[in-house]
Amino acid sequence: MKQKTRKISIRAKILLPASMLILLVCVALGISAYQSINIGMVAMGVEEAEMAAKISLRAADGDLVSKLTPGCEDTVEYQALLASLRAVQQGYGIDYLYTLYTDGNQVYYGIDTGQTGQRANVGDIFEKSYEEMAATFSGENYVQNYIESTQSGDVITVYMPIKNSKGQIVGVIGCDYDASNIVERLNKTTRQVIVMTVICLIAALGILNAIVGRTVKGLQLVNQKIYDLVHSEGDLTQRIEITSGDEMELIANNVNKLLEHIRSIMLNIAGNSIQLSDSTKAVVQNIVSVRVNITDVSATMEEMSAAMEETSASLNQINESIGRVYETVGNISENANSGKKSSGEIMGKAADIYAKAVEEQKEAKVLAQDMADAVNEKIEKSKAVEEISLLTANIIGITEQTNLLALNASIEAARAGEAGKGFAVVADEIGKLATNSAETAAQIQRVSTEVVGAVNELAQKAEAMLTFLDETAMNGYEKLLETSGSYQEDVGNMSRMMQAFADESGEVKQSIDEIKEAISAVSVAVEESAKGVTNVTEMSVDLTASVGDIGHEANSNMSIAEQLNSEVGKFKLE
């Protein structure tokens, strides 16, 4: 029974997290209590420091403070003010008490209540700048809300403005309140909080350990009873007796109910195992006879499957040959249809060529006649150029007469002397104009002669062209019409032949298609039969194997039934 847990015991699982939780709670409570006490005591120290500063402010006479100047330490006023401030310092727990004044740029010491040799003199520069103290010099109070640790001790600093009898701010009083007693009380309180936290933690852990120990003890009792049940040679009639009144009692009752349920299951297994053994023996005997029959069926189906496979292979070869024939006939049919279509298109084109040749022949005749008429008309009109030569001859005659007149005019002008000089100039110009006109007329006459020659040559060429159109072109159109008619007749004969060939190849293709479909149907049927026979054969083989497996399983069930009987016999059920 001395067994150990595999990892961590229940006691450790409960104690460790619970202890950590209690520790955290205690520490949190201690820190919270410390912070609350710290805040309260610091606030109390700040109030005491502010009160001490106010009392010191009443002791500082503003009129006397305003009269302090560097080097006045031996004056009566300085000594009187120093004594008054020292009395306040000693009576109210103040470490340092001093006054300050400024010139607007720098802050200076006034009266310092420190001991001789350690205190500052009037006019010594204060360690803080004017910018830091400007608010206090403007009339605001400064109260430090925390305890500052310095080399000379723990203090709380307060600055308050000093006013004279007229209400004017003449300086600032600085009060460093002694907070060492507050720090000492705070440290003492911290130690007390730590001690109380430790005590509470120890007490909580002790109580928790006692509770967990009692719970674990109940679990150990249940475990002991279950161990006794397991190691008492299968005695299922035992019961766990626990009367603790808590969850342990509920667990024990549930374990007792579980034992009763297991006992009823074992009784059922004992009865059913006998029936299983008898039925398994009968199954084994039937399986032996079934195995023999299935072996015969499997052999027969294998022979049928081989015959079907041979038949299917032959049909596949026939089907492939018919497929190739079908493909060849299909190509022939497609070529015949294509030839029929092409011959039809050629016949249509031949008819179009013939009709177009007839139409173009008519148009060529009309065009040739129109061209001949137009050329003759233009040639007749071009002969009017000969009239230009006649007109040019007349112009030349007129020019010669104009020269004679100009010559006569020049002679008459010479006779007239000075009076005829102007007329002589005009006559000279007329002579020049007549000469130029004669030259231009001569050029026109030459051009007209060339134009007349060209027109005559054009007439000859036009006559030759008309002769070509009438003889050569018209004869060509006649031959084209004869060729088109013959070509059209030949194409028609070829189209009828291709039509007949296409129809016959289509009928052959349809017949082969029907044969191919019939053979394909027979092939599919044979393949399906072969597959069916093969499947039946495989199923027979699988069934044979399954029957063998069932036989093995039946034998295994017999062994299991015997083992169940043996195992059930180990338990005490009644």
Backbone torsions as a table, in degrees:
resi	resn	phi	psi	omega
1	MET	NA	-14.6	-179.8
2	LYS	-75.9	84.8	-179.4
3	GLN	-113.1	151.3	179.3
4	LYS	-112.3	150.0	177.2
5	THR	-70.3	153.0	-176.6
6	ARG	-70.1	-36.1	179.8
7	LYS	-126.3	-93.0	-175.9
8	ILE	-118.1	138.7	-179.7
9	SER	-73.8	163.4	178.9
10	ILE	-62.0	-38.9	179.3
11	ARG	-58.0	-45.4	-179.7
12	ALA	-67.8	-39.0	179.9
13	LYS	-62.7	-31.5	179.6
14	ILE	-86.6	-43.9	-173.7
15	LEU	-68.8	-42.4	-175.1
16	LEU	-62.6	-56.9	179.7
17	PRO	-65.2	-36.1	179.3
18	ALA	-66.0	-40.6	178.2
19	SER	-62.8	-43.2	177.8
20	MET	-62.1	-40.2	179.8
21	LEU	-65.5	-43.7	178.8
22	ILE	-63.9	-40.7	178.9
23	LEU	-60.8	-45.2	179.3
24	LEU	-62.9	-41.1	179.5
25	VAL	-64.1	-44.4	-179.6
26	CYS	-64.4	-43.4	179.7
27	VAL	-63.5	-42.8	-179.9
28	ALA	-62.6	-41.7	178.8
29	LEU	-65.3	-41.4	179.4
30	GLY	-62.6	-44.2	179.7
31	ILE	-64.5	-42.0	179.5
32	SER	-62.7	-41.8	179.1
33	ALA	-65.4	-41.3	178.9
34	TYR	-61.8	-46.0	-179.9
35	GLN	-62.2	-41.1	179.1
36	SER	-63.1	-45.1	179.7
37	ILE	-65.6	-40.6	-179.5
38	ASN	-61.5	-45.7	-179.8
39	ILE	-63.1	-43.0	-178.9
40	GLY	-65.0	-42.5	-177.0
41	MET	-72.3	-36.9	176.6
42	VAL	-65.1	-40.3	177.8
43	ALA	-62.3	-39.5	177.4
44	MET	-64.4	-42.3	178.3
45	GLY	-62.7	-39.0	178.1
46	VAL	-63.3	-40.8	177.9
47	GLU	-62.9	-42.1	179.4
48	GLU	-64.8	-40.6	179.5
49	ALA	-64.5	-41.8	179.3
50	GLU	-64.8	-39.2	178.8
51	MET	-65.4	-42.6	179.4
52	ALA	-63.9	-37.0	179.2
53	ALA	-66.6	-38.2	179.1
54	LYS	-65.6	-40.6	178.5
55	ILE	-65.4	-40.5	178.2
56	SER	-64.4	-36.3	179.6
57	LEU	-63.3	-37.6	178.9
58	ARG	-69.2	-28.2	179.4
59	ALA	-78.7	-18.2	-178.4
60	ALA	-89.9	109.1	179.6
61	ASP	-76.0	119.3	-177.2
62	GLY	-64.0	-35.2	-179.6
63	ASP	-66.9	-38.8	178.1
64	LEU	-70.7	-39.1	-179.8
65	VAL	-62.0	-37.2	-177.5
66	SER	-69.3	-18.5	-178.9
67	LYS	-91.8	-4.3	-177.7
68	LEU	-70.8	131.9	177.8
69	THR	-136.0	158.9	178.7
70	PRO	-56.0	132.3	179.2
71	GLY	90.1	8.9	-177.7
72	CYS	-97.6	21.1	-175.8
73	GLU	-65.6	-23.0	-178.0
74	ASP	-94.7	1.0	-178.5
75	THR	-75.9	159.0	-178.9
76	VAL	-66.0	-41.3	-178.0
77	GLU	-62.0	-42.7	-179.3
78	TYR	-63.7	-44.8	-178.4
79	GLN	-66.1	-38.3	179.8
80	ALA	-65.7	-44.6	-179.7
81	LEU	-66.9	-37.0	179.0
82	LEU	-64.8	-42.7	-179.8
83	ALA	-64.2	-40.8	179.8
84	SER	-62.9	-42.4	-178.9
85	LEU	-72.0	-33.2	177.7
86	ARG	-67.4	-35.6	178.0
87	ALA	-62.1	-42.7	178.0
88	VAL	-65.9	-41.3	-178.9
89	GLN	-59.3	-45.5	-177.3
90	GLN	-73.0	-28.8	-175.8
91	GLY	-84.6	-19.0	-173.0
92	TYR	-126.7	22.2	171.7
93	GLY	65.9	44.4	-179.6
94	ILE	-102.7	130.5	178.3
95	ASP	-75.8	-50.7	-177.5
96	TYR	-133.4	134.7	178.8
97	LEU	-136.3	129.0	-174.4
98	TYR	-157.8	161.5	175.1
99	THR	-113.3	155.8	-178.2
100	LEU	-133.2	150.2	172.3
101	TYR	-141.9	167.5	-175.6
102	THR	-142.9	156.1	173.2
103	ASP	-105.9	11.8	-179.0
104	GLY	95.5	-13.3	178.6
105	ASN	-120.4	-34.7	-174.4
106	GLN	-136.3	153.8	177.7
107	VAL	-105.5	135.1	-176.6
108	TYR	-125.7	154.1	174.2
109	TYR	-73.5	147.0	168.9
110	GLY	-107.6	-104.5	176.7
111	ILE	-90.4	133.4	175.7
112	ASP	-122.4	124.5	-175.4
113	THR	-84.7	9.5	179.7
114	GLY	-67.4	170.4	-179.8
115	GLN	-70.4	156.5	-178.9
116	THR	-62.2	133.7	-177.2
117	GLY	93.9	-18.3	179.2
118	GLN	-115.2	-14.5	-176.5
119	ARG	-88.7	159.9	178.9
120	ALA	-86.4	149.4	177.4
121	ASN	-91.2	164.7	178.0
122	VAL	-63.9	129.0	178.7
123	GLY	97.4	-9.0	175.4
124	ASP	-67.1	145.4	-176.2
125	ILE	-75.9	131.5	177.3
126	PHE	-77.8	149.0	-173.3
127	GLU	-71.0	-20.7	178.6
128	LYS	-93.6	148.5	-178.0
129	SER	-81.3	167.9	179.4
130	TYR	-65.1	-34.8	-178.9
131	GLU	-61.9	-36.8	178.8
132	GLU	-70.9	-29.7	-176.0
133	MET	-102.3	2.8	-173.4
134	ALA	-60.5	-39.3	-178.1
135	ALA	-64.0	-40.1	-179.9
136	THR	-68.5	-40.6	176.9
137	PHE	-67.2	-15.4	177.1
138	SER	-91.4	-3.0	174.5
139	GLY	117.3	2.0	-179.5
140	GLU	-95.0	144.7	175.5
141	ASN	-85.5	142.0	175.0
142	TYR	-118.5	120.7	178.6
143	VAL	-123.0	117.6	179.8
144	GLN	-71.1	126.8	-174.5
145	ASN	-96.7	22.3	176.8
146	TYR	-147.5	165.9	179.3
147	ILE	-94.9	124.0	-178.2
148	GLU	-101.4	128.7	178.6
149	SER	-90.5	119.9	179.0
150	THR	-118.6	176.8	179.5
151	GLN	-64.5	-30.3	-177.1
152	SER	-93.2	-5.6	178.6
153	GLY	145.1	-175.2	179.6
154	ASP	-95.5	126.3	-174.5
155	VAL	-137.0	161.0	170.6
156	ILE	-123.5	118.9	-173.0
157	THR	-94.9	138.7	177.9
158	VAL	-133.9	132.8	174.4
159	TYR	-119.1	131.2	177.8
160	MET	-135.6	141.4	-179.9
161	PRO	-71.4	142.4	177.4
162	ILE	-102.4	129.8	-179.2
163	LYS	-115.4	147.9	176.4
164	ASN	-87.0	-172.4	-177.1
165	SER	-66.1	-19.4	179.3
166	LYS	-91.7	0.1	179.5
167	GLY	85.8	10.2	179.7
168	GLN	-89.8	143.5	179.3
169	ILE	-79.7	117.7	-177.2
170	VAL	-111.6	-5.3	-179.8
171	GLY	175.7	-169.7	-179.2
172	VAL	-137.2	138.1	174.7
173	ILE	-100.1	130.8	179.2
174	GLY	-108.6	128.8	-176.3
175	CYS	-126.0	112.5	174.9
176	ASP	-98.0	97.1	-174.8
177	TYR	-76.1	138.5	-179.2
178	ASP	-76.2	112.6	-178.4
179	ALA	-108.4	18.2	-178.1
180	SER	-65.0	-36.6	179.5
181	ASN	-66.7	-34.3	177.9
182	ILE	-67.5	-42.0	178.5
183	VAL	-64.3	-39.3	179.3
184	GLU	-64.6	-43.6	177.6
185	ARG	-64.5	-37.0	179.5
186	LEU	-66.2	-40.3	177.3
187	ASN	-64.5	-40.8	178.9
188	LYS	-63.1	-42.2	178.9
189	THR	-64.1	-37.6	179.1
190	THR	-61.9	-43.3	178.8
191	ARG	-63.5	-40.8	179.0
192	GLN	-63.8	-39.6	179.6
193	VAL	-65.1	-40.6	179.4
194	ILE	-63.6	-43.8	-179.5
195	VAL	-62.9	-44.5	-179.5
196	MET	-64.7	-37.2	179.0
197	THR	-63.8	-43.7	178.9
198	VAL	-63.8	-42.4	179.8
199	ILE	-62.8	-46.3	179.7
200	CYS	-62.6	-38.8	179.5
201	LEU	-63.9	-44.7	-179.8
202	ILE	-64.1	-42.0	-179.8
203	ALA	-65.0	-42.8	-179.3
204	ALA	-64.3	-42.6	179.4
205	LEU	-64.7	-37.4	177.7
206	GLY	-64.4	-44.8	179.1
207	ILE	-63.8	-43.0	-179.6
208	LEU	-63.2	-42.0	-180.0
209	ASN	-62.4	-40.0	179.4
210	ALA	-64.9	-41.7	-179.8
211	ILE	-65.8	-45.7	-179.2
212	VAL	-64.9	-38.5	179.1
213	GLY	-61.1	-41.5	179.8
214	ARG	-65.3	-40.9	-179.9
215	THR	-66.0	-44.1	-179.6
216	VAL	-65.1	-34.3	178.6
217	LYS	-62.3	-40.4	177.0
218	GLY	-64.7	-40.9	178.3
219	LEU	-63.3	-40.1	178.8
220	GLN	-63.7	-35.0	178.0
221	LEU	-65.6	-44.5	177.7
222	VAL	-61.8	-44.0	-180.0
223	ASN	-60.5	-40.1	180.0
224	GLN	-62.6	-42.0	-179.3
225	LYS	-66.5	-41.5	179.0
226	ILE	-65.3	-37.1	177.6
227	TYR	-63.1	-40.5	179.0
228	ASP	-64.7	-38.1	178.7
229	LEU	-64.7	-41.9	-177.8
230	VAL	-67.5	-36.3	-174.0
231	HIS	-104.2	23.7	177.7
232	SER	-110.7	34.1	176.1
233	GLU	58.8	43.5	171.9
234	GLY	71.2	30.0	178.0
235	ASP	-78.7	99.0	-179.0
236	LEU	-87.4	5.4	178.8
237	THR	-91.7	-5.2	179.8
238	GLN	-73.2	162.9	178.3
239	ARG	-137.1	149.4	176.1
240	ILE	-94.1	122.8	-177.5
241	GLU	-108.4	103.1	176.0
242	ILE	-132.1	128.1	-178.5
243	THR	-125.0	45.3	-178.8
244	SER	-77.6	-18.0	178.2
245	GLY	82.1	-0.6	-179.2
246	ASP	-114.2	-157.4	-177.8
247	GLU	-63.5	-26.2	178.4
248	MET	-62.5	-40.0	177.6
249	GLU	-64.5	-39.2	177.3
250	LEU	-63.8	-41.2	178.3
251	ILE	-63.1	-42.3	-179.6
252	ALA	-63.5	-41.9	178.5
253	ASN	-63.3	-40.8	179.3
254	ASN	-66.4	-36.7	176.8
255	VAL	-64.9	-39.5	176.9
256	ASN	-61.9	-42.1	177.8
257	LYS	-64.9	-37.3	177.6
258	LEU	-63.5	-39.8	177.8
259	LEU	-63.5	-41.0	177.9
260	GLU	-63.4	-41.2	179.3
261	HIS	-65.4	-41.9	178.3
262	ILE	-63.0	-39.1	179.9
263	ARG	-63.3	-41.4	178.2
264	SER	-66.5	-37.1	177.5
265	ILE	-64.4	-41.7	-179.9
266	MET	-64.0	-36.7	177.9
267	LEU	-65.2	-41.8	177.7
268	ASN	-65.3	-40.2	178.7
269	ILE	-63.4	-39.0	-179.6
270	ALA	-62.1	-42.4	179.2
271	GLY	-71.1	-42.2	-176.7
272	ASN	-71.6	-28.7	-179.2
273	SER	-65.3	-34.1	178.0
274	ILE	-66.3	-45.3	177.8
275	GLN	-63.3	-39.4	179.4
276	LEU	-62.9	-37.1	-179.9
277	SER	-66.5	-43.3	-180.0
278	ASP	-66.1	-45.9	-178.2
279	SER	-67.1	-32.2	178.9
280	THR	-66.9	-38.4	177.5
281	LYS	-62.6	-41.5	178.5
282	ALA	-65.5	-40.4	178.9
283	VAL	-62.4	-39.7	-179.3
284	VAL	-63.8	-40.1	179.6
285	GLN	-65.9	-42.1	179.4
286	ASN	-67.4	-35.1	-178.0
287	ILE	-66.1	-33.1	-179.9
288	VAL	-63.0	-45.2	-179.9
289	SER	-70.1	-37.3	179.4
290	VAL	-65.0	-36.8	-178.7
291	ARG	-62.4	-38.4	-179.8
292	VAL	-65.4	-46.5	-179.3
293	ASN	-63.3	-41.1	-178.8
294	ILE	-66.6	-32.4	178.2
295	THR	-64.2	-42.6	178.2
296	ASP	-63.9	-46.3	179.9
297	VAL	-61.1	-39.4	-179.1
298	SER	-64.1	-40.3	179.5
299	ALA	-65.2	-44.3	179.9
300	THR	-62.4	-44.1	-178.5
301	MET	-66.1	-31.8	176.4
302	GLU	-65.4	-41.1	177.6
303	GLU	-63.7	-45.1	178.3
304	MET	-61.8	-38.2	-179.6
305	SER	-64.9	-38.8	179.3
306	ALA	-65.8	-42.3	178.6
307	ALA	-63.8	-42.4	178.8
308	MET	-63.2	-37.7	179.5
309	GLU	-65.9	-39.9	176.9
310	GLU	-63.8	-44.9	178.4
311	THR	-60.9	-42.5	179.8
312	SER	-63.6	-36.6	179.4
313	ALA	-67.3	-41.1	178.8
314	SER	-63.8	-44.1	179.3
315	LEU	-63.8	-35.2	178.1
316	ASN	-65.1	-39.5	177.1
317	GLN	-64.3	-44.8	177.6
318	ILE	-60.2	-42.5	-178.9
319	ASN	-63.4	-38.7	178.4
320	GLU	-66.3	-41.8	179.0
321	SER	-63.0	-45.6	178.3
322	ILE	-63.0	-34.6	177.7
323	GLY	-62.4	-43.0	178.6
324	ARG	-65.2	-42.3	176.8
325	VAL	-61.4	-42.5	180.0
326	TYR	-61.5	-41.0	179.3
327	GLU	-65.0	-40.9	178.9
328	THR	-63.7	-47.1	178.9
329	VAL	-61.5	-38.4	177.8
330	GLY	-62.1	-41.7	177.8
331	ASN	-63.8	-41.7	178.3
332	ILE	-62.0	-44.3	179.8
333	SER	-61.7	-42.4	179.2
334	GLU	-64.3	-40.9	179.0
335	ASN	-65.1	-40.1	178.5
336	ALA	-62.5	-45.1	178.3
337	ASN	-62.7	-39.3	178.6
338	SER	-65.8	-41.0	177.7
339	GLY	-64.9	-39.3	177.7
340	LYS	-61.7	-43.8	-179.7
341	LYS	-64.9	-42.2	-179.6
342	SER	-65.3	-41.4	179.3
343	SER	-64.6	-36.7	176.3
344	GLY	-63.3	-43.6	179.3
345	GLU	-64.2	-40.3	179.7
346	ILE	-64.8	-41.5	179.6
347	MET	-62.0	-41.1	177.5
348	GLY	-63.6	-41.9	179.3
349	LYS	-65.3	-38.0	178.0
350	ALA	-63.0	-42.3	178.2
351	ALA	-62.9	-41.7	179.0
352	ASP	-63.2	-41.1	179.5
353	ILE	-62.8	-43.6	-179.1
354	TYR	-62.2	-47.4	-179.3
355	ALA	-63.6	-40.6	-179.5
356	LYS	-66.7	-35.2	179.2
357	ALA	-66.3	-40.4	178.0
358	VAL	-62.9	-44.9	-178.1
359	GLU	-66.0	-42.3	-179.1
360	GLU	-67.5	-31.3	176.6
361	GLN	-63.3	-45.0	178.7
362	LYS	-62.2	-45.2	-179.1
363	GLU	-63.8	-36.9	-179.6
364	ALA	-66.0	-40.0	178.3
365	LYS	-62.5	-47.3	179.7
366	VAL	-61.8	-43.1	-178.5
367	LEU	-64.9	-40.0	179.6
368	ALA	-64.7	-40.9	179.6
369	GLN	-65.9	-42.7	179.7
370	ASP	-63.9	-38.8	-179.2
371	MET	-66.1	-40.0	179.7
372	ALA	-64.6	-44.6	179.1
373	ASP	-61.4	-44.7	-177.9
374	ALA	-64.8	-41.0	-178.8
375	VAL	-65.7	-42.6	179.5
376	ASN	-63.1	-40.7	-179.9
377	GLU	-63.6	-43.7	-178.2
378	LYS	-66.6	-35.3	179.5
379	ILE	-66.5	-40.2	178.5
380	GLU	-63.1	-39.5	-179.7
381	LYS	-69.4	-33.5	-178.0
382	SER	-70.2	-19.0	178.5
383	LYS	-69.9	-12.5	177.0
384	ALA	-66.8	-10.9	178.0
385	VAL	-64.6	-26.5	-179.9
386	GLU	-63.0	-28.6	177.3
387	GLU	-65.8	-26.0	178.2
388	ILE	-64.4	-36.5	179.4
389	SER	-63.0	-41.6	178.8
390	LEU	-63.4	-44.1	-179.7
391	LEU	-65.6	-36.7	179.2
392	THR	-64.1	-39.7	177.3
393	ALA	-62.5	-39.9	177.6
394	ASN	-63.6	-40.6	-179.9
395	ILE	-63.1	-40.2	-180.0
396	ILE	-63.9	-41.2	177.7
397	GLY	-61.7	-42.8	179.3
398	ILE	-63.6	-37.0	-179.3
399	THR	-65.0	-40.9	179.5
400	GLU	-64.2	-41.2	178.1
401	GLN	-63.8	-38.5	-179.5
402	THR	-65.2	-35.9	177.5
403	ASN	-64.9	-41.0	178.2
404	LEU	-63.5	-41.9	178.7
405	LEU	-64.3	-41.9	179.6
406	ALA	-63.6	-38.6	179.0
407	LEU	-65.3	-44.5	178.2
408	ASN	-61.9	-40.9	-179.3
409	ALA	-63.7	-38.0	179.8
410	SER	-66.4	-39.4	179.5
411	ILE	-65.1	-42.8	-178.7
412	GLU	-67.7	-35.5	179.6
413	ALA	-67.8	-35.8	177.8
414	ALA	-66.5	-37.1	178.0
415	ARG	-66.5	-35.8	-177.3
416	ALA	-73.1	-14.8	177.4
417	GLY	77.3	-134.5	-176.2
418	GLU	-63.9	-34.0	-177.1
419	ALA	-69.3	-22.0	-176.1
420	GLY	-103.2	10.5	179.7
421	LYS	-63.6	-43.4	-179.1
422	GLY	-64.5	-40.6	179.7
423	PHE	-66.2	-33.1	179.8
424	ALA	-65.2	-38.7	178.7
425	VAL	-63.3	-43.7	-179.7
426	VAL	-64.0	-42.0	-179.5
427	ALA	-63.8	-37.3	178.5
428	ASP	-64.3	-42.8	179.6
429	GLU	-66.0	-38.4	178.7
430	ILE	-64.4	-36.1	178.4
431	GLY	-63.8	-44.5	178.0
432	LYS	-61.7	-41.6	-179.4
433	LEU	-63.9	-39.6	179.7
434	ALA	-65.7	-39.1	178.5
435	THR	-62.7	-46.8	179.2
436	ASN	-61.4	-40.0	-180.0
437	SER	-65.3	-37.2	179.2
438	ALA	-65.2	-42.4	178.7
439	GLU	-64.0	-43.2	179.8
440	THR	-63.9	-41.6	180.0
441	ALA	-63.3	-38.8	178.4
442	ALA	-62.3	-40.5	178.6
443	GLN	-64.9	-42.6	178.8
444	ILE	-61.2	-38.4	-179.0
445	GLN	-65.3	-39.4	178.2
446	ARG	-65.7	-44.8	179.5
447	VAL	-62.2	-41.6	-179.8
448	SER	-61.6	-39.7	178.7
449	THR	-62.2	-43.1	179.0
450	GLU	-65.0	-40.8	-179.9
451	VAL	-63.8	-40.8	-180.0
452	VAL	-63.7	-40.4	177.5
453	GLY	-62.1	-44.1	179.6
454	ALA	-63.9	-39.2	179.2
455	VAL	-64.0	-40.1	178.7
456	ASN	-63.8	-44.1	177.2
457	GLU	-62.1	-41.0	178.2
458	LEU	-60.5	-39.1	179.2
459	ALA	-63.2	-39.7	179.2
460	GLN	-65.5	-46.7	179.4
461	LYS	-62.0	-41.7	-179.6
462	ALA	-63.2	-39.1	179.2
463	GLU	-64.9	-38.8	178.4
464	ALA	-66.6	-40.5	-179.8
465	MET	-64.5	-41.4	179.2
466	LEU	-64.1	-37.7	177.6
467	THR	-63.5	-40.7	178.3
468	PHE	-62.2	-45.0	-179.6
469	LEU	-63.0	-40.6	-175.1
470	ASP	-72.2	-37.0	-173.9
471	GLU	-93.7	-59.5	-171.9
472	THR	-72.7	-55.3	-174.9
473	ALA	-62.1	-44.4	-178.0
474	MET	-65.1	-39.5	176.6
475	ASN	-63.2	-38.8	177.2
476	GLY	-61.3	-43.0	178.6
477	TYR	-63.0	-37.3	178.5
478	GLU	-63.0	-44.9	178.9
479	LYS	-64.7	-39.9	178.7
480	LEU	-61.5	-38.4	178.5
481	LEU	-65.7	-41.9	179.5
482	GLU	-63.7	-44.6	179.5
483	THR	-63.1	-42.6	-179.5
484	SER	-62.8	-39.4	179.5
485	GLY	-65.3	-43.6	179.3
486	SER	-65.1	-42.8	179.9
487	TYR	-63.2	-38.2	-179.8
488	GLN	-65.4	-40.4	179.8
489	GLU	-66.4	-43.0	179.4
490	ASP	-63.3	-41.9	179.9
491	VAL	-64.4	-35.7	178.0
492	GLY	-64.0	-43.4	177.4
493	ASN	-61.2	-44.2	179.8
494	MET	-64.0	-37.7	179.9
495	SER	-63.8	-41.3	178.9
496	ARG	-66.2	-38.9	177.9
497	MET	-63.5	-44.8	179.9
498	MET	-65.2	-33.6	178.5
499	GLN	-64.4	-46.5	179.4
500	ALA	-63.5	-41.6	-179.8
501	PHE	-64.9	-40.4	179.0
502	ALA	-64.6	-40.6	179.8
503	ASP	-64.8	-45.3	-179.4
504	GLU	-65.1	-41.6	178.8
505	SER	-66.4	-32.1	176.1
506	GLY	-64.7	-42.1	177.5
507	GLU	-63.5	-41.4	178.5
508	VAL	-63.1	-41.6	179.6
509	LYS	-62.6	-39.3	-179.4
510	GLN	-66.5	-40.0	179.5
511	SER	-65.2	-44.7	178.9
512	ILE	-64.3	-35.2	178.6
513	ASP	-62.4	-41.9	178.2
514	GLU	-64.7	-41.4	178.8
515	ILE	-63.2	-42.2	-178.8
516	LYS	-63.2	-41.9	179.3
517	GLU	-64.7	-41.1	-179.9
518	ALA	-63.7	-44.6	-179.7
519	ILE	-66.4	-37.8	178.4
520	SER	-63.0	-40.9	178.7
521	ALA	-63.6	-42.9	178.9
522	VAL	-63.7	-41.2	-179.4
523	SER	-63.3	-43.1	178.8
524	VAL	-62.1	-42.3	-179.2
525	ALA	-63.6	-42.5	179.9
526	VAL	-65.2	-42.2	179.3
527	GLU	-63.0	-42.1	178.2
528	GLU	-64.0	-40.2	177.7
529	SER	-63.7	-43.0	179.2
530	ALA	-62.2	-42.2	178.4
531	LYS	-64.1	-39.7	179.0
532	GLY	-62.6	-44.9	179.3
533	VAL	-63.1	-41.6	178.8
534	THR	-63.0	-43.5	178.7
535	ASN	-61.8	-41.7	179.3
536	VAL	-63.7	-40.2	178.4
537	THR	-62.1	-46.7	178.8
538	GLU	-62.0	-41.3	178.8
539	MET	-63.4	-37.3	177.8
540	SER	-63.0	-44.0	178.7
541	VAL	-62.7	-45.6	179.0
542	ASP	-62.6	-39.3	179.7
543	LEU	-64.2	-39.0	177.2
544	THR	-60.9	-45.0	178.6
545	ALA	-64.3	-40.2	179.7
546	SER	-63.7	-41.0	178.3
547	VAL	-62.2	-39.7	176.5
548	GLY	-61.9	-42.6	178.5
549	ASP	-63.6	-39.8	179.0
550	ILE	-63.4	-39.0	177.7
551	GLY	-61.4	-43.5	177.7
552	HIS	-62.6	-43.7	-179.9
553	GLU	-63.4	-38.7	178.8
554	ALA	-62.8	-42.8	176.8
555	ASN	-62.7	-40.0	177.6
556	SER	-63.5	-39.2	178.9
557	ASN	-63.6	-36.4	176.8
558	MET	-62.3	-43.2	179.1
559	SER	-65.0	-40.0	180.0
560	ILE	-64.7	-42.6	179.4
561	ALA	-60.4	-41.6	177.6
562	GLU	-63.9	-41.0	178.5
563	GLN	-64.8	-40.1	178.0
564	LEU	-60.9	-44.6	177.6
565	ASN	-59.1	-41.4	-179.5
566	SER	-65.6	-43.5	-177.9
567	GLU	-67.9	-43.5	179.3
568	VAL	-61.6	-32.3	179.3
569	GLY	-66.5	-17.5	178.9
570	LYS	-75.5	-19.3	-177.1
571	PHE	-94.4	146.5	173.5
572	LYS	-95.0	108.3	-172.6
573	LEU	-100.5	-21.5	-178.0
574	GLU	-136.6	NA	NA
